[in-house]
Amino acid sequence: MENIIQILKSGGTILYPTDTIWGIGCDATNIEAVNKIFEIKKREKNKSMIILVESEKRLQDLVDVPEMAWEIIDLSEKPVTIVYENPRGLPKELLAEDGSIGIRLVKNDFCKRLITKLNKPLVSTSANFSGEKSPLKFSDISPEIIDLVDYAVEEDREKVSQYSGSSVIKIWSDNRIKVLRE
């Protein structure tokens, strides 16, 4: 784990198992690392990426969390990413065109430990080239993607994800909601 943290702290990128699919990640506060992920994925800069947090406190440090969001997080059986308005302390490169950001409060132990030790939110975007199928297991990841990141985590390489992605729900400060992906 210490090796992974050093790579992330030095602006590196990793392949890692999330609570859904395998992801490409980096320190969400490091602009150079964020830009590196856009290059790896050959992703357009106007397509925002989500971030993962391990605690309610870190979530509240980044955004004002509407009451409706807490209810959705508590009730959701599937991992859920919520799109929030007006995030704090994140590079503009991570934000959507309207200034919002998708954040998922993770429940799986590996991601929680990783984010806690890094002590920063973690970028999470599918470990594939933009427009390709998302990898449910490590062996689904293109060898080219594996070569482009700085480190591929050993954890859970044989495990197949039960989710092809998280639900994505946008919540406005007035508690209006819109399901962007079920």
C-alpha positions as CSV (number, residue, x, y, z in Angstrom):
1,M,0.0,0.0,0.0
2,E,2.8,2.4,0.8
3,N,4.2,2.0,-2.7
4,I,0.8,3.0,-4.2
5,I,0.6,6.0,-1.9
6,Q,4.1,7.2,-3.0
7,I,3.2,6.9,-6.6
8,L,-0.1,8.9,-6.1
9,K,1.7,11.6,-4.0
10,S,4.3,12.0,-6.7
11,G,1.6,12.7,-9.4
12,G,1.4,9.1,-10.7
13,T,-1.5,7.2,-12.1
14,I,-2.8,3.8,-11.0
15,L,-5.1,1.0,-12.2
16,Y,-7.2,-0.2,-9.2
17,P,-10.3,-2.1,-8.3
18,T,-13.2,0.1,-7.2
19,D,-16.5,-0.7,-5.7
20,T,-17.7,-1.1,-9.3
21,I,-15.3,-1.7,-12.2
22,W,-11.5,-1.3,-12.6
23,G,-10.5,2.3,-12.7
24,I,-7.7,4.6,-13.5
25,G,-7.0,6.9,-10.6
26,C,-4.8,9.7,-9.3
27,D,-4.7,12.3,-6.6
28,A,-7.8,14.4,-7.5
29,T,-6.1,17.6,-6.3
30,N,-3.1,17.2,-8.7
31,I,-3.8,18.9,-12.0
32,E,-0.8,17.3,-13.8
33,A,-2.0,13.8,-12.8
34,V,-5.6,14.6,-13.8
35,N,-4.4,15.7,-17.2
36,K,-2.3,12.5,-17.5
37,I,-5.4,10.5,-17.2
38,F,-7.2,12.5,-19.9
39,E,-4.2,11.7,-22.2
40,I,-4.1,8.0,-21.2
41,K,-7.8,7.5,-22.0
42,K,-7.7,9.7,-25.1
43,R,-10.7,11.5,-23.5
44,E,-12.0,14.9,-24.4
45,K,-11.3,17.5,-21.7
46,N,-14.9,18.5,-21.6
47,K,-15.9,15.1,-20.4
48,S,-15.6,15.3,-16.6
49,M,-14.4,12.5,-14.4
50,I,-15.7,11.4,-11.0
51,I,-13.9,11.3,-7.7
52,L,-14.1,8.8,-4.8
53,V,-14.1,9.7,-1.1
54,E,-13.9,7.4,1.9
55,S,-15.8,9.4,4.5
56,E,-18.7,11.6,5.1
57,K,-16.3,14.2,6.5
58,R,-14.2,14.3,3.3
59,L,-17.4,14.6,1.2
60,Q,-18.6,17.5,3.4
61,D,-15.2,19.2,3.0
62,L,-15.6,19.2,-0.8
63,V,-19.4,20.0,-1.2
64,D,-22.5,21.1,0.6
65,V,-24.5,17.8,0.8
66,P,-28.2,18.3,0.3
67,E,-30.4,16.2,2.6
68,M,-31.7,14.2,-0.4
69,A,-28.2,13.1,-1.2
70,W,-27.8,11.5,2.3
71,E,-31.1,9.7,1.9
72,I,-30.0,8.3,-1.5
73,I,-26.6,7.3,-0.2
74,D,-28.2,5.5,2.8
75,L,-30.9,3.7,0.8
76,S,-28.9,2.7,-2.3
77,E,-27.9,-1.0,-2.5
78,K,-25.8,-0.3,-5.6
79,P,-22.8,2.1,-5.6
80,V,-24.1,5.6,-6.3
81,T,-22.3,8.6,-7.7
82,I,-24.0,11.9,-6.9
83,V,-23.3,15.0,-8.9
84,Y,-23.0,18.1,-6.7
85,E,-22.9,21.8,-7.4
86,N,-20.1,24.2,-6.3
87,P,-17.3,21.9,-5.2
88,R,-14.5,23.3,-3.1
89,G,-10.7,22.7,-3.5
90,L,-10.8,20.7,-6.7
91,P,-9.0,21.6,-10.0
92,K,-11.3,23.0,-12.6
93,E,-10.0,20.3,-15.0
94,L,-12.1,17.8,-13.0
95,L,-15.3,19.7,-13.1
96,A,-18.1,19.4,-15.6
97,E,-18.9,22.4,-17.9
98,D,-21.5,23.6,-15.4
99,G,-18.9,23.5,-12.5
100,S,-20.4,20.4,-10.9
101,I,-18.6,17.2,-9.8
102,G,-19.6,13.6,-9.5
103,I,-18.5,12.1,-6.1
104,R,-19.0,8.6,-4.8
105,L,-18.7,7.7,-1.1
106,V,-17.1,4.3,-1.4
107,K,-18.0,1.4,0.8
108,N,-15.4,-1.2,-0.2
109,D,-12.4,-1.7,2.2
110,F,-9.6,-1.4,-0.4
111,C,-10.7,2.0,-1.7
112,K,-11.4,3.3,1.8
113,R,-7.9,2.3,3.0
114,L,-6.3,3.8,-0.1
115,I,-8.1,7.2,0.1
116,T,-7.5,7.4,3.9
117,K,-3.8,6.8,3.5
118,L,-3.5,9.2,0.6
119,N,-5.6,11.7,2.6
120,K,-7.1,13.2,-0.6
121,P,-10.0,12.3,-2.9
122,L,-9.1,9.9,-5.7
123,V,-10.0,10.3,-9.4
124,S,-12.0,7.3,-10.7
125,T,-12.6,6.7,-14.4
126,S,-13.1,3.4,-16.2
127,A,-9.8,1.7,-17.1
128,N,-10.4,1.8,-20.9
129,F,-10.0,4.1,-23.8
130,S,-12.8,6.6,-24.1
131,G,-15.8,4.9,-25.8
132,E,-14.7,1.3,-25.2
133,K,-16.4,-1.3,-22.9
134,S,-15.7,-0.9,-19.1
135,P,-13.5,-3.6,-17.5
136,L,-15.4,-5.8,-15.0
137,K,-12.1,-7.6,-14.2
138,F,-8.4,-6.9,-14.5
139,S,-8.0,-9.2,-17.5
140,D,-10.5,-7.1,-19.5
141,I,-8.1,-4.1,-19.4
142,S,-6.2,-3.4,-22.6
143,P,-2.4,-4.1,-22.3
144,E,-1.8,-0.7,-23.7
145,I,-3.7,1.0,-20.8
146,I,-1.7,-1.2,-18.3
147,D,1.5,0.1,-20.0
148,L,0.4,3.7,-19.8
149,V,-0.3,3.9,-16.1
150,D,2.5,4.1,-13.5
151,Y,1.3,1.2,-11.4
152,A,-1.3,-1.6,-11.5
153,V,-2.6,-2.7,-8.1
154,E,-2.3,-6.4,-7.3
155,E,-5.5,-6.5,-5.2
156,D,-8.6,-8.3,-6.5
157,R,-7.3,-9.1,-10.0
158,E,-9.3,-12.3,-10.3
159,K,-12.5,-10.8,-8.9
160,V,-15.3,-10.0,-11.4
161,S,-17.4,-6.9,-10.5
162,Q,-21.1,-7.4,-10.0
163,Y,-21.7,-3.8,-11.2
164,S,-20.8,-2.4,-14.7
165,G,-20.8,1.1,-13.1
166,S,-22.5,3.1,-10.5
167,S,-25.8,4.9,-10.6
168,V,-25.3,8.6,-11.3
169,I,-27.8,11.1,-9.9
170,K,-27.6,14.8,-10.1
171,I,-28.9,16.7,-7.0
172,W,-29.3,20.5,-6.9
173,S,-29.1,22.4,-3.6
174,D,-32.9,22.8,-3.7
175,N,-33.2,19.0,-3.6
176,R,-34.3,18.6,-7.2
177,I,-32.9,15.3,-8.6
178,K,-32.2,13.9,-12.0
179,V,-31.1,10.3,-12.7
180,L,-28.3,10.5,-15.3
181,R,-27.5,6.7,-15.2
182,E,-29.4,3.9,-13.5
